[in-house]
Amino acid sequence: MKVWLSLLLFSLSALPCDEYLQIHEDLECKRSHYPKSYGYKYCTKFRSEINDQLSPQGLTWSKKTEKCLINKLSQKLVNDRVSRCSKVKKIAYSQHPGCYIESGFCELDKSDIDIISQSINNKFSVSFFSQAIYMYLRCRFKNKKFKARN
């Protein structure tokens, strides 16, 4: 029983979303709550609510994007120790378009893109709007079919 419980606890603690909580704990400044309040929130939301609605291609995109966002944030914070506290949100946000596109966003069906877009609460922020335009232009340039679908 103890072995099973230990394995269960280990597997639960190894969930990728929990890496956001670890990043939050590792930050020496606690005033930046981005990893916990945004990164972890949306990571768990996708895993528990959104992924079930996506096509197999959309689910692959979601998993790749999750790994990319966590890895890029971790790398940037390690490499930029001086300004990481004041810029953690900006650093994290700046990784989104690249991770989305690298993970295959431009090749997704319109139905997957609609599900992903509807899951985001801050659609009216300047940051979201500028990233959406950037991604649309990149996808349109990268994938001519994207224009016809969307």
HELIX and SHEET records of a PDB file:
HELIX    1   1 LYS A    2  SER A   13  1                                  12    
HELIX    2   2 ASP A   18  ASP A   26  1                                   9    
HELIX    3   3 TYR A   34  TYR A   34  1                                   1    
HELIX    4   4 PRO A   35  TYR A   40  3                                   6    
HELIX    5   5 LYS A   41  LYS A   45  1                                   5    
HELIX    6   6 PHE A   46  ILE A   50  3                                   5    
HELIX    7   7 ASN A   51  GLN A   53  5                                   3    
HELIX    8   8 PRO A   56  ASN A   79  1                                  24    
HELIX    9   9 ARG A   84  GLU A  102  1                                  19    
HELIX   10  10 PHE A  105  GLU A  107  5                                   3    
HELIX   11  11 LYS A  110  GLN A  118  1                                   9    
HELIX   12  12 VAL A  126  LYS A  142  1                                  17    
HELIX   13  13 LYS A  144  ARG A  149  1                                   6    
END                                                                             
